[in-house]
Amino acid sequence: MLGTKVLLKRIWAIPLSLVMAFGALAQVETDAQCEPSALNRLSTENYETSVWFSLVRVRALEDTCVSELFPIWYQNWYRGRRAEMESLIGNHATALSYMEYLDVDRESGQGSPWDFPSPVTSAPAVEYVMEMAPDHQIVMVNERHHASSDRLLTMELLAPLAEQGFKYLAIEAGWNGDIAVGWNGGAPIGERGYPIPVTGYYVNDMVFAQLIREAIKLGYKIIAYEREDGQRNSADRIDAANHRDEREWWQAKNIVERVFDIDSDAKLLVHVGYNHLQETREGDDWANMGHHLRQFTGLDPLTIDQTRYSERSRSELEHPLRKRAAELGLIGEGTVVLVDSGGESVLPPSAGIDLAVLGLATRYADGRPTWMGMGGRRRAVEFDTPECAERTCMVEARRAGFPDEVPFDRVEVVNAGRTTLYLPPDEDMVVDVMELDRSTLATRSLRVPEP
């Protein structure tokens, strides 16, 4: 074994040019990870085992990826992926902050006269939607992928829509191999009764997972509609103007084949991201899924947007009408529709969308969003984490006997001896406390009592 002095002499004897070359190669390798396709792979490569594991490496890339080395859209791609990943481990405020680049208000200008007719009041969004739903076979609700709270409205619509005969729930980014067939020889999701990580990337979110559990419990059939690998560049879509239009077309086509070709009278609830629900053409060369679905079926969907007037990381970034609603005390802990004296909605929706709603304002308790109570489905409980007092840990809680399911709660604990978990009452739960390298530090059981 070489002595320390001899080893240092040999290192110093390496030509400086060679050292610099190795450094340049390392920089090139790091920079390559900032390319959008590379970030996509990195952020999703562990979603079926531990969705948070890739986040550690993505965080380490920030100084490189958000720098002048790259064009602004590369930097924003990093921010967007980072926001989604932070949301999946319960860091709602952090997720919102990484989307600030998208939240710059482009509508208000200087002194633009944004206001409502007087008087204006708020009505619960679920009640308002249910008055409109009987006239439609399809109801579509959108979300921001980095905001878990955007999944709550769809969850609350499940039961009243089921009473009106809705029995299909279609979700974006679900994997048909698990949902319709069953993963690795197992039962399809409807028989199993709960999502597993491989069900879909966004399904790894705690609220999204509960949305699916609730739907299955109410008798909904879960439909995955995302374009599949074998459908890319398919001859069935030779008239696609571009890859974006091709994806939107296949999303609509998959819904038609998996729902309406089987049950022409089906009533369908669709949960989508952003403008996928738009019913009008976006331009001459492509259209969103909502438009293609309407063309395929001849049905007029009820489309509900909750992205335009939702909360941002800072109030100054919010839409001026949301700011005005806040001044009038119309924003609360639930999603609402703002209506005039005649009961008509006063929030103008984007083109090709029927209804715009006003999203909730998050309240925090012990650093956690209180909407994690999910309408009374969960209770807040203190959980001791002595293993995390001087380190960063990941804490995940599942039902006893269901080690493969998406956790009921997941939270990052940083140098703290306790945290707050949101868990279902009267269920035997198993809580894992883990290192960031995925090794288990402790496993404890608990049962949250009924209120």
N, C-alpha and C positions, 0 to 999 in steps of 0.2 A: 504494500500500500504506500503510495507516495506521501511524503511529508508535506505539510501545509506550505512551507516556503518553496519547495521544489514545484509543487502544483501551481502556485501563483506565478513563478517565473515562467513556466510553460504557457500559462494563459497569456501573460504579458508578451510572450514571444510571437503570438498570433498576429499577423499583419493587420494593421488598422483597417485597411480596405476590406479585408475579409469579414471583420467584425461588423463593419457598416453594411456590408452586403447581407449578412444574416439578419441584421436589424431591419433592413428594407424588406426582405422577404417576409418577416414576421408582420410588418405593417401591412403589406399587401394582403396577407392571409386574413388579418383582422378586418381590413377595409372590405374585403369580399363578402364578409358576413353581413355587411350593411346593405347589400343589394336586396331589393324587395323580395325576390324569389328565395334568397337565402334566409332572410328573416322569417318568411312564411314557414319554411321547413323547420327552422330552429324553434319557432314558437309552438308548432303543432306536433313535433316529433315524439313527445312524451304524453300527449293528451290522454291516451288510452291506459296509462299506468299512474302517473302523478302529474296532473296538469301544471303544477307549479314548478316542477323541476327545471324546465327550460327558462323560466323567468330569471333565475339566478344568473344565467349566462347572458340573457338579453339585457339585464340591468348593467352588467359589466361593460357592455358595448356603447353605453350612452355617450361618453365623451368623444368617441370616434364617430358614431353614426349621426349625432346631432352636432355637426361641425361644418366649417366651410369647405371641407374636403368633398362634400356632396351637394348636388342641387337641392333646392328647398323641398321638392316633392319626395326625394329620398329621405330627408330628415323627418318629414311629416309621416311618411310610411312607418318609420321607426316609432314615432309617437303614437300612431294609431294602434300598432300591434302591442306596444307597451300598455296602452290604456286597456285593451281587451284582457290582457293577461293579469293586470292588477285587479281588475274587476272579478276575475275568477277566483281570487283568494280573499275576496271580501274588502279590498281596499277601494271603496267607492269614491272617496274624496280624491285620492291619488289618480284614479282612472279619469275622473272628470278633468283634473288639471292637465293631463297629457293630451286632452282633446281641445285645449284652448286655441290651437292654431286653426281649428275648424269653426270655432265659436265666435270669431270676430263678427260683430253685428254689421252686416252689409246693407241693412234695410233702413236704418234710422236716419242716416245722414246727420246733418247739423240742424237741429231744431225742427225736424219733421213732425207734423201734427198727428201723432199716433194717440188715439183715444177711443173710447167706446160711446155708443149712444147711451143716454141716461133715461131711466136707471138700468143698471146691469147687475145680475145676480149670478150665483153659481149653482149648478145642479150636478148631482153625482153622475159621472160619466156612464156607469153601468146602467142606471135607470134611463138615461137619455138614449143610449144605444138600443136598449131593449124595446123602446117605442118605435124605433126605425127598423129593427131586424125582421119583423114579420113580412116585410115587402121584399125580402132578399133570400136567395138560397146560399149565397156566399157572403161571409163577413171576414174582412181582412184588417188586421191590426199590425202596425209596424213597431220597431224598436230601434234604439241605438245599441249596437253590439257591446259597447263598453259600460252600459248602465243596466245593472240587474233589476233595478226598480221598474224599468219599462216592461217587464214581464208580468207585473202584478195585475194590470188591467185585464190582460187576456185570461189570467187565472180566475179573476172574479167573474168574467163573462161565461165561464164554462157551465156552471150550474143553471143559470137562467136560460141560456141558449139550449141546453139539453132539454129543458122543459118545452121548448118550442120545436123540438125534433132534430136539432143538430147532433150529429153523431160521428163526425170526422174532424180530426185536428191535424192539419198539415203544418210541418215545421221546416224552416230553412236549416240547411247544413246538417240535417239528420242523415245517418247512413242506413240505406235500405237493407244492407246485409245483416244488420242486427234487428232493425225494426220489423221487417216483413219475414225474414228467414230465420234469424236467431244466430247469435255469435258462437262460433266454434262448436257447433252441434247442439247448442242449447235451445231453449224455447224462444220464440219471437217475443217482442216486448209486451204485447197484449196479454199473453199467457203468463209471462214472468211477473208483470205488474209494476215494474220499476225500471228506470234507466240505469245502464252501466256506463263507464267512461267512454267506451267505444261507440255508444249510441250516436254521439255527435260532439263536435268540439264545443259548441256553445252550451250543449246540454250539461256539461261539467259545472256550469254555474248552479249554485244552490237553489235559486228561485226558479230557474228553467227546469231543473230536475223535479221540483215540487209541482210545477205546472203540469208536467207529464204524469206524475203520480196521480194528481187530482183528476186529470182527464181519463185515465184508465179506470179509476175507481167509479167514475160517472158513466162508464160504458162507451167512451169514445174509441174509435179506431185511429191509431196514430199512423200518419202518412209521411214518408220521407219523399221530398220532391226535388232535391238538388240534382243537377246534371251529373251523371256518372261518367267514369273514365271512358267506358265504351261508347258513350254518346258524343264525345268530342270529335269534331270534324267529321261527323257521320254524314253519309249520303242522304239520310232522311232530312237533313237540314242544309241542302246544297244552296238554298237561296239566302242564307244568313249573310248579312252585310258585314259583320265583324264578330269577333269572339264574344263580345259583351252581349250582342243581340242573340247569339247562338245559345248562350247560357240562359237568358231570360225565356227564350222560346222553349227550351227543354224543361225548364222548371214548370211552365204551364202545361206542356205536353204530358209530363209525368203525373201531374195532378189529374188531368183528364183521364188518362189510362187507368190510374189506380183508384179513382173515385167515380167519375161520371160515366165512364164506359161500363162500369159494373152496376151502378145505381144512378139512373138518370134523374131521380127525384131527390138525390142526396142533399143534405144541408151541411155545409162545410165551413169551419172556422180555420183561417189561415194566419199563421204568425210569421211575419217577414222582417227583414232588415230594411230600414230606410225607405227608399223610393221604389222598391220592387212592387209595391201595391198600386203604383200610378196607372190609371186606366187609359190615359191619352198617350199618344206617341211622344217620345222625348225629342226626336228629330227625324230627319228623312232616312237615316241609316240604321236606326235601332229603336226598340220600344221596350218598356219594362214588362215584367211578368204579368202584372195586373191587366195590361192591355192585351197581351197574347191570350190570357185566360178568358177574357171577355170575348175575344174573337172566336176562340175555339168553341165556347159553350153557348154563346148568345145570351148569357146571363149578365145582369147588371150587379156587380158586387157592391156591398156597402164597405167603403174604404175609410179607415180611421187613422189619422196621423197623430202621433204623440211625440214627434221629434222636434218640430219647429218651435214649440212654446215650452219646452222642458227646461229644467234647471241646468245651469252651467256651474263651473267651478267658482265664478265670481259674478255678482249681480250685474256689473257693468257690461258683461258679455252677453247678457240675456236679451231676448227680443224685447223691443220697447213696449209691446202690448203686455208681455209678462210683467215687466217693471210696473206698468200702470195697474195691472191686476193686484200686484203686491201692495201698492199704495192704497188700494181700495179694500185690502184685507180679504181678498178672494182666493188666496192660495193657502192650501192646508196640507194635511197628511194623506190625502187621497186625490185621485185624478178626477177632474171636473170638466164640465162644459159651461162656458160663460154664455148666458142667455139674456135677451132683452125682455121687455115687459110682456111681449107676446109669446115668449118661450122659444124664440128662434136663436140659434147659435150666432154669436157675434165675432168669433175668431175666424178670420178668413183662412181657409185651407189653401195649400199649394195647388197648382193646376193639376187637374185629373184626380183629385182626392175629394171625397164627400164631406168629411167632418174632421176638424182639428180640435184636439182636447188640450187642456192645461194640466201639465204634469205636477206631481206633488213636490213639496219642499222637504228635503231630508232633514230630520232631526237626529242627533247623535246622543247616545248614552254610553259612557265608558268607551268611546271611540268607535262604537258600532252603530250603523243605521238602525233606527227603531222599526223601520218597515220590514226588517227581517222577522218581525213577529208574524208577517204574512196573514194579516186579517184574523189573528187569533189562533192560527194553526200552530204557532210556536210560542214558547215562553222563554224569556231571558233568564239565564241561570249563571251564577258565578262558578268558574272552574279554576282550581289551583293549578299553576304551572311552575313549580319550583325549579324544574329542569331548565326553564327559559329565563331565569333571573339574570343570567349573564351571557346570554346567547340569543340568536334568532331561531325560532322554532316554527314549524307548521303544525297546526292542530286540526284534526279531522274527526268528525263524529258520525257514526253509522248505527243502524239498528243492529242489535245482537243477532247473529245468525245470518247476516247479509253482508259479508265482507267484500262482495264484488260491486255493490251499488254505488252510485254517485253519493258522496257524503250529504247528510242533512245540513251540516254546517262545516265551514272551513275558514280558518282565520290564521293570520300571521301574528306571532307574538314576539315582540322585540324587547329584550331585557326587562321582562316583567314577570312577576310571580303569580299573576292570575290574569284571566281574561273573561269575557262574557260570551257565552254560547247561546244560540237560539235553537231550541230543541222541542220536539213534540211531547206533550204531556202523556204520562202513562205508557211510555215505551221504554223497554230495556235498551240502553244505548252503550256502545263501546267507543271510547275516545282514544285516539292514537296521538301521541306527542312525538314529533319527528325532527331530526336534524335536516338541514337543507340538502344534505347528500342522500336523503331518503332513509337513513338508518333510524330505527325506532328507539326512542329514549324511554318511553313509558307507555303503558296501555292500562286504562282504568275504565271501570264500568260505573254507570249511574242511571238513575231513573228519575225523571222529572215528575213530581206529583201533579195531580189534577188541580186546577185553581180552587 
